[in-house]
Amino acid sequence: MTVWANISDLAQGIGDSVGQMLGAFSRKSTAPEKSVGFTIGMIALGAKMAKADGVVTDDEVLAFRQVFQVPAKDMPAVERVFNLAKQDVVGFESYALQVAKLFTKKSKVLENVLDGLFHIAKADGVIHENELTYLERVADIFGFAAQEFARIRSRHVAIIDDPYEILEVPRDAALAEIKKKYKSLVRSLHPDRLTASGVPAEMVKIAAERLARINSAYGELTKERL
């Protein structure tokens, strides 16, 4: 049974609380990014993200659907979870904590989650102050320090031209250190790896765009060091 089919079954009996549903399925597994708990948490965080500026726009709903490639037959159940999450008295911090428990702090999967939430926030053409506050708090719960959040944010609200920032290395880093970091980033962002892990297609696309900038930055630094 697919994760979407599981959610379809569960949605019939969740009453008015997505929080209860999420809590029941937020447990460690060998592939937490494929789990029901992770998917429910992402739906809930996506719904709260769309609502953060006070109004859920059609563009934000479309962006949510881009991040989650849901089979048509399961969409009504996912929309039910999404709509309940918008109205649920449980705060977004509870959803973020449940998702964070599935992974180690600052996991690359959690960074991908933040990229997906930024994608929803940008959908209406502007990231509002309340949306940035929401994203900063989620990042904090996920274990990202303020400086790390600033790095993630800059991928979405401004273009980073500094190759050292793109590769997340200090300016005095040796070429060997730069190469090691580059290989680590490429492994974590490779589309085949993300697809095999069950990451939604739109999030794979976001990661691929980031990977292209990483490749360009690495090429620039290696040429500079010759």
N, C-alpha and C positions, 0 to 999 in steps of 0.2 A: 504494500500500500504506500502511495506517495505521501510526502509531508502535507501536500495540499488536500489530499483525500482525508487524511487524519484530521486536519483542521475543519474540513466540511462536516465530518462526523461530530467533532467536539463542539462546534459552533451551535449545534442544535440544542445543546444542554447547558450552555454557559450562563444562562440567565442574563443578568445585567453587569457582570464583572469580568472584564478581561484579566484583571489582576489575579484572580483565583485561577484562571486557566493557565496563565503564564507561570505562576508559582508551582503548579502541579507538574509542569514539564521542564522546569529549569534545573536540570541535573547534568552532571558530567557525562560525557560519552566520548567514544573514540573519534567521532566526527561531529563536534557540537554545532558547526556551521550548517550541518544538514538536519539538525534536530527540529522537532516541533516547537520546543521552547524558544530556540533562537529565532525561528521564523515569526512566531507570535510576537516576540519582543520587538523585532524589526517593524512589523506592521504597526504595533502600538507606538513605537518611537516615531515612525513616519507620520502617523496620524497627529500626534502631539506636535511634531515639527510643523506640519501644515497649519495647525491651529495657533502656533506661537505668536503670530502677529495679530490675532483676533479674528481673522477671516480665512476660510479655506477656499481658495480659488480653483477654477477649473484647471488652470495650468499646473497647480500643485498636485491635484488629483492625477492628472496625466503623468506628471513626473514620478509620482508614486507607482503608477502602473508600469512605467518604464523600468524602474528599479526592480520591481517584482513581476516577472513573467509568469502570470497565473493562468492555468488552463481555464477556458471559458466556463466549463461546467462547475468549477470551484470558485469562480469569482463572487457569486452571491454571498458565500460564507466568509470570504476574505473581506468583502465590503461591510459585512455585519460586524466583524471584529474591528475594522477601521472606524466605523461610525460609533461603535461603543467606546472605543479608546478616546475618541474626541470628547466624549461626554463624561467619561468615567471620573469619579471623584479621586481615584488614585492618581497621584502626581507622576510626572514623567520620570522623576528620580527613581521611583520604585521599579519601573520598567528597565531603566538603564542599569540599575543594580543587578537585576535578575539576569540580564544579558551578560554583564561583566563577570558574573560568577562562573559562566561557562568557559571562560578563557583566562589566560595569564594576563597580568596588567600590561598595557601597551601592546597587546597582540596586534599583528598586522591585520587580522580579521576585524578587530575593533577599529583600526584606522580606516579600513575600507567602509565600515558602517558609517563613520563620520563623513567620509566622502559622499556616500549615498544620501545622507541627511542634508549635506550642503547642496546636493543636486536638487533636492526638493525645495530647499529654501530659496534657491536662485530662480526657480521656475517662473515666478511672476516678474522677473526682471530686476529685482533689488533684494538685498538681504537686509531686513529690518533689524533695529537695535535689539528688540526682544528675541528675535531669532538667533542673533549672535550670542546673547546671554544664555539662551537655551542650549546652544551648541557647546559653548564654553563649559557649562555645568555638566553636560553629558561627557565631554572629554575628560573632565576632572574625575568623574566617577569611573571612567575607563582607565584611569591611571596616568593620563597625559598631563605633564606640567604645563604651566602657562606658556613657556617658550616653545614647547612642542606643539601646543594648540595653535600658536601664532604661525608656525611653519605650515601646518595643515590648512589653516584659514587662508594663508597667502596664495595657496594653489587655486583658490576659488574667487577671492575678491580682488586680487592683484596678480600681475604677471611677475614671476620671479625670474630675473635674468642672471643672477649670481650662480655660477655652476657649483660653488662650494655649498650654498644653501640647498640647492636642488639635490646634491649628493649627501647632504647632512654630515659634512666633514669640516673640521677646522681649517683655516687658511694655511696653517703650517704643517698640515698632514703630509706625510711622505707618500710617494707614488704607490708604494705597496699597500698602505692603509687605504688610499683612495680606491685602488683596484679591489681590495677585499670588500669594502663597503658597496661598491658598484655591483659586484657579483651577488652579494646578499640581497640587494634591492631587486635585481633582475629575477632572482629565484622566487622571491616573495610575490612579485607582480606579474610573473609570466602568465599569459592568458590561458594556456593549457592547464597549468596548475590550478588556477582559480576556477576554471570551468569544471575540472574534475572534483573540486571541493564543493561544488554546488552553488558557487557564487552567481547571482542573477546576471543575465547578459549585459544589462546597462551598467552594472558595477564593474564588470570585466572591461567594458568599453572605457569607463572612467580611468581604470587602472592602466589600460593600454596607452591612453593619452599621457598619463604621468610617466610611463615607461619610455615613451618616445622622447620626452624632455630629459630624462635621466641619461639615455643613450647619447643625446646631443651634448649634455654637460660633460659626460665622461670623455667624449671625443675632444671637446674643447680643452679640458685639463691635461689630457695625455699629450696633445699637440703642443700645449704651452710648456710642458715639462721636457720636451725633446731638446 
